[in-house]
Amino acid sequence: MTTEQTTSLLVGLSAIVVLARLLGLLARRLGQPAVIGEVLAGIALGPTLFNGAFSDALFPGDIQPLLSALAAVGITVFMFIVGLEWDATMIRGSGSLAATVSLSSILLPFGLGLVLALYLMDDYGTENRTSFMLFMGIAMSITAFPVLARILTDRKMSRTPLGVVALACASIDDVLAWSLLAAVVAFSGSAGPDQWRILLAVPYLIGMLFVLRPLLRRYAARRPNLRLTTTNLGAILAGLLLSAAVTEWVGLHYIFGAFLFGVILPRTGAEQLRSDVEERLGQMTGTLLLPVFFLVAGLKVDLSGLDMSGLGALGLILLVAVGGKFIGAFVGARLNRMPLRQSAALATLMNTRGLTELIVLNVGLQLGFLQQDLYSLMVVMAVVTTALAGPLLSWILGRPGDQDRPEPDALTSPAPGLEKTTV
């Protein structure tokens, strides 16, 4: 790197951190998740405003590959943390309710996404029509577990019966959505002539779940009160990066390996270790690396040429995304006799997409499942659906801390199957 490139990179990173922090704080003051402001910061620096003058000045073309590399590291660590926070006990404790709601909130928007893809095929389709359709179905089905968890925490609902079942549903949604995406990536031929490597994903998954995970459990069991040391942190970082590299090499995306490594780390006997890992990696990732990802994602969003046809397509995308997810989750909840108001609140929470949707969309763009113009519309959908969740939840349940919420019994009584559930 030359002196000019180094200077541009450091100044640009500083601008990213400051702008993301400011807009994130502004979003929080407006009652929105910080991710909304951070995504808007990335879009603001992109070509949508002022024909990309900001991005051209701050991020010359020769340093943008460096930013993409930093963004990849950030997403790798983030997906590891998502896997680390994923807890199967939430699913087991929620009875059939979480499974029913998750399946209905995946299947309906997935099916509607396929129909929407057929309609958009002529204007926005790609050469691989099947992959395009399947990807659109997946993109409509996403729920962002981290954003949903943050909303529940802000509203002090994470330990309520509604919060428990929402987290359980989002957990199942995460696994189903990532599995579907992995299947689409595997069968799309994106690995080119080395497509045979995809067969190695099965033994790798088996080895991680049934060999490495038991070994890590035994290691944690022999060391009570296991804490995070420099050696342990180094081993965890090396493991997650290697796992991500393996899934990238076999023809899947690196996000799957990072997520899987987080899932296999021991839960019992290593609570303090997991908490320390989340804190240390989460702070650096959330402050620096994820804002870089938002910038890289925002640089690919160009809404400056949006016309009436594009607005019509955006309206359809929003209708399918919001309607499919809401109706699917609402019907699933009502079938399990969940009270009306709780069912509506759960369906609203399942519509949060946030950063998880952006990751999926970037995978689609990178692998050629999406065109640039449709990618821009889908990013808008991710922002709008996430921004709607908080206000709609306040409208349904009342604002956090309200003492005069209507129907208190319906809001506080456990849903069927959740009487003994804890988080």
C-alpha positions, -999 to +999 in steps of 0.1 A: +000+000+000+012+035-008+011+064+017-019+079-001-038+046+001-030+041+038-041+077+045-073+074+026-081+041+042-076+054+078-095+086+071-123+067+055-126+043+084-127+071+108-156+087+089-174+054+087-172+049+125-183+085+134-212+086+109-224+052+118-223+060+155-241+093+151-269+080+129-271+049+151-276+071+182-301+092+163-321+061+154-321+049+190-335+083+201-362+079+176-371+045+190-355+025+162-327-001+164-293+014+159-289-008+128-314+014+109-292+045+113-260+025+105-275+011+073-287+046+063-251+059+069-239+034+044-265+043+019-258+081+024-222+076+015-231+056-016-241+067-051-278+075-042-269+110-028-249+135-048-239+109-074-215+093-051-194+124-045-188+115-008-178+079-016-155+089-044-137+115-022-134+093+009-131+059-007-111+059-040-115+028-061-081+014-051-091+011-014-126-003-019-112-039-021-096-034+013-129-023+027-146-053+012-121-075+030-127-058+063-164-062+058-160-099+051-141-103+084-168-083+102-196-105+088-177-137+097-173-126+133-209-115+134-223-148+121-201-166+147-217-145+175-252-153+161-243-190+162-229-185+197-262-169+209-283-196+192-298-218+220-317-250+211-332-251+246-355-222+237-370-244+210-374-274+232-391-253+259-417-237+236-437-268+226-453-269+192-461-232+192-427-220+180-424-248+154-458-240+140-453-203+139-418-206+124-429-230+096-460-209+087-439-177+088-414-193+064-436-212+040-461-184+032-436-157+024-414-182+006-443-192-016-453-156-022-417-148-030-416-174-057-447-159-072-432-124-070-401-136-087-421-149-116-437-114-119-403-096-117-385-121-139-387-101-171-373-068-156-351-081-128-344-118-134-310-134-138-297-161-161-303-188-135-341-184-132-345-212-107-319-198-083-334-163-087-369-176-077-356-196-048-335-168-036-364-144-037-384-168-016-356-170+010-352-132+011-389-128+019-387-154+047-358-139+068-362-128+104-333-111+121-327-128+154-302-102+167-325-072+159-355-090+174-336-098+205-325-062+209-361-049+205-373-073+232-344-063+255-352-026+250-388-032+259-379-055+288-398-083+272-371-109+267-382-130+297-420-126+291-439-155+276-443-135+244-406-126+243-396-163+249-417-176+220-406-148+197-369-157+204-377-194+199-395-187+166-366-165+154-341-192+163-359-218+142-363-192+114-326-186+114-317-223+111-344-229+084-334-198+064-297-205+065-303-241+056-324-231+026-298-205+015-271-231+018-291-255-003-296-229-030-259-219-030-249-256-032-271-264-061-267-232-081-233-242-095-217-210-081-185-230-073-178-234-110-157-264-122-149-273-085-186-280-078-177-315-066-163-300-034-199-293-022-201-331-014-175-324+013-199-302+032-218-332+045-188-349+062-176-315+075-210-309+091-210-343+107-175-339+119-182-305+135-214-317+152-205-352+163-168-351+167-155-316+175-185-305+196-183-334+220-146-328+223-151-292+232-178-302+258-153-326+275-127-298+275-151-274+291-163-300+316-128-307+329-122-270+335-149-255+357-154-218+355-136-217+322-127-180+314-114-162+284-077-160+282-055-147+253-048-183+244-085-193+244-095-162+224-068-169+198-080-205+195-116-194+190-106-168+164-085-193+145-113-219+147-140-196+134-119-183+106-108-218+095-144-230+097-155-201+075-126-208+051-137-245+048-173-237+039-161-211+014-137-236-002-163-264-006-186-241-024-209-227+003-205-192+016-181-184+045-210-172+067-221-208+072-188-220+086-187-191+110-222-197+122-216-234+126-185-228+147-205-206+170-232-232+174-208-260+184-191-242+212-202-256+246-231-240+264-228-256+298-197-251+319-185-223+297-211-196+303-185-170+314-163-178+285-192-173+260-202-141+277-166-127+275-162-137+239-195-120+229-184-089+248-149-086+234-156-096+198-190-079+198-177-044+207-150-044+180-172-058+154-201-036+161-180-004+164-157-008+134-162-039+112-200-039+108-201-002+099-176-010+072-200-037+060-229-012+060-207+011+039-198-016+014-235-026+012-245+010+008-221+016-020-240-009-040-274+008-034-283+033-061-318+048-059-310+079-079-327+065-110-357+051-093-388+057-115-425+048-113-419+013-125-393+008-097-416+023-071-443-002-082-418-031-079-408-018-044-444-016-034-450-052-044-418-063-026-429-046+006-465-060+003-452-096-001-425-092+026-447-076+053-480-094+044-465-128+039-445-128+071-473-112+092-501-134+080-480-166+082-469-159+118-503-146+129-522-177+115-497-200+131-501-183+165-539-183+164-539-220+155-521-226+188-548-205+206-525-176+213-545-145+223-553-121+194-531-092+206-502-114+214-505-131+180-504-097+162-474-087+183-455-119+175-463-115+138-449-080+139-417-091+156-412-118+130-411-090+104-378-076+116-351-083+091-322-059+097-286-069+093-295-106+086-314-096+055-285-074+043-261-104+047-284-126+026-288-099+000-251-094-003-246-132-007-272-131-035-256-102-052-221-117-049-232-150-064-253-135-092-288-143-078-297-106-078-292-078-102-279-044-089-312-026-093-333-052-075-306-054-048-312-017-041-350-022-038-345-052-015-322-032+008-350-006+011-374-034+020-350-046+048-348-011+063-385-004+061-397-037+075-372-034+104-382+003+111-419-006+112-415-033+139-410-009+168-439+015+161-463-013+153-454-031+184-460+000+205-494+004+187-503-032+195-490-035+230-485+001+242-452+018+248-426+002+271-434+011+307-471+019+301-491+010+331-525+012+315-521-013+286-554-029+276-561-065+281-534-071+307-543-108+312-539-116+276-505-099+276-490-115+306-505-150+307-483-176+290-492-189+257-500-227+255-468-247+260-449-219+276-460-221+312-426-234+324-404-217+299-374-196+309-347-179+290 
